[in-house]
Amino acid sequence: MVVNALNFLILLLFLYGRQLAHKDKVLHAKVMLAVMAGDLGLLLFLTFFREALGAVKLTMPWILIVHIILALITMGAYIMALINGIRLLRGNGQVKSQMRMIDRVALPGRILVFVTSVMLYLSKAS
């Protein structure tokens, strides 16, 4: 339950940071860095303390496989966003279209990571 609460807070922070993109670029960058750090911290916690990735098998429930794939795609989008965000903050306006494409992956990916996390929790609770 705590993991889902943290996951939800990270999602809310993601949505807040996203709407700052055209209003305050510096605050947007700081909030999105916090989102990335939060997601990375959550991933590391699950990996090391719950040994989540150590138990990856094809016999896992399908929703867990989907959840892991979505989380990895989202982390990849974060890495691309970080690289292009640094370029954008340095004045390279040519990466704006790339940032929009990354957002089209990161936003649904982040939302679906949360949804699948809740689905996993509910499937274990019942």
C-alpha positions in Angstrom: 0.0 0.0 0.0 2.9 2.4 0.8 4.4 1.7 -2.6 1.1 2.6 -4.3 0.8 5.8 -2.2 4.4 6.8 -3.3 3.6 5.8 -6.8 0.5 8.1 -6.8 2.4 11.0 -5.3 5.1 10.6 -8.0 2.3 10.6 -10.6 0.8 13.8 -9.2 4.2 15.4 -9.1 4.7 14.3 -12.7 1.4 15.9 -13.8 2.2 19.1 -11.9 5.7 19.4 -13.4 4.3 18.7 -16.9 1.9 21.7 -16.7 4.8 23.9 -15.6 6.6 23.3 -18.9 5.4 26.5 -20.6 5.1 28.6 -17.5 8.3 28.2 -15.5 11.0 26.2 -17.3 13.4 26.2 -14.3 10.7 25.0 -11.8 9.5 22.5 -14.4 13.1 21.1 -14.7 13.4 20.8 -10.9 10.0 19.1 -10.4 10.7 16.7 -13.2 14.1 15.8 -11.8 12.3 15.1 -8.5 9.9 12.9 -10.4 12.7 11.0 -12.0 14.6 10.6 -8.7 11.4 9.4 -7.0 10.7 6.8 -9.7 14.3 5.7 -9.7 14.3 5.5 -5.9 11.1 3.4 -6.0 12.5 1.1 -8.6 15.7 0.6 -6.6 13.7 0.0 -3.4 11.6 -2.7 -5.1 14.7 -4.2 -6.8 16.9 -4.4 -3.7 14.5 -4.7 -0.8 11.7 -6.7 -2.4 14.0 -8.4 -4.9 11.5 -7.6 -7.6 13.7 -8.0 -10.6 15.5 -11.0 -9.2 12.3 -13.0 -9.6 11.5 -12.0 -13.2 10.1 -15.1 -15.0 7.8 -15.8 -17.9 5.5 -17.6 -15.4 4.7 -14.4 -13.6 1.2 -13.0 -13.8 0.7 -11.1 -17.1 -0.1 -7.9 -15.4 3.3 -8.0 -13.6 5.0 -8.5 -16.9 3.1 -5.6 -18.4 3.9 -3.5 -15.3 7.7 -4.2 -15.6 7.8 -3.4 -19.3 5.9 -0.1 -18.8 8.2 0.9 -15.9 11.3 0.2 -18.1 9.8 2.1 -21.0 9.0 5.0 -18.7 12.5 5.0 -17.3 13.9 5.1 -20.8 11.7 8.0 -21.6 13.0 9.8 -18.5 16.6 9.3 -19.6 15.8 10.8 -23.1 13.9 13.6 -21.5 16.8 14.4 -19.1 19.3 14.5 -22.0 17.0 16.7 -24.2 15.9 18.8 -21.2 19.5 19.8 -20.5 19.9 20.7 -24.1 16.7 22.8 -24.0 17.8 24.6 -20.9 21.1 25.4 -22.6 19.2 27.1 -25.4 18.9 24.4 -28.0 15.3 25.0 -29.1 15.5 22.3 -31.8 14.8 19.6 -29.2 11.3 20.8 -28.4 9.7 18.4 -30.9 11.7 15.5 -29.4 10.5 16.5 -26.0 6.9 16.4 -27.2 7.5 12.9 -28.6 9.1 11.8 -25.3 6.1 13.2 -23.5 3.7 11.1 -25.6 5.5 8.1 -24.3 6.3 9.2 -20.7 2.8 10.4 -19.8 0.8 7.3 -20.7 3.6 5.2 -19.5 3.7 6.8 -16.1 -0.1 6.6 -15.8 -0.2 3.0 -16.8 2.6 2.2 -14.4 0.4 3.5 -11.6 -2.7 1.7 -12.9 -0.9 -1.6 -13.2 0.6 -1.1 -9.7 -2.8 -0.7 -8.2 -4.1 -3.7 -10.2 -1.2 -5.8 -8.8 -2.0 -4.7 -5.3 -5.7 -5.5 -5.7 -5.0 -8.9 -7.2 -2.9 -9.8 -4.1 -5.4 -8.4 -1.7 -8.3 -10.5 -3.0 
